[in-house]
């Protein structure tokens, strides 16, 4: 795809086609990370951090459902704390 650099206020920008945005799973108002490497502009969607983390851990076999429900307690919690 070819595009031209356009004036947008005091800045410049480019228009990305719907097809390219769909291929990258980018939607309006998504946060993007821009970088320059070897004279090229790299654009990538900022990941949503821990989105789907439980499914990813289970799929990787790193943990079990039981592990994800672990609780932490100590002597104070068990003997002195009033619930």
Residue, then its C-alpha position, 0 to 999 in steps of 0.5 A: x500500500x502506498x500513502x502520502x504524508x498529510x498535514x494534520x494541524x501542526x503535525x503530519x499523519x498518514x491514513x491506514x486502509x481498513x484492510x491493514x487495520x483489520x489485519x493488525x486488529x487495530x481499531x479507532x482509539x486503540x493505543x499504538x506503539x511507534x518505533x523507528x528501526x533501520x530507517x523504517x517506522x514500526x507500528x504495533x498495538x499496545x497489548x492489553x496487559x493481562x487480558x486473557x491471562x488465565x486462559x493463556x496460563x491454562x493453555x500453556x500448562x503452567x498452572x491448573x484451575x486450582x492454582x489460580x484460586x490459591x489463597x494466602x494466609x498466615x498465623x495471624x489470619x488463622x488465629x487472631x483475625x476476626x471475620 
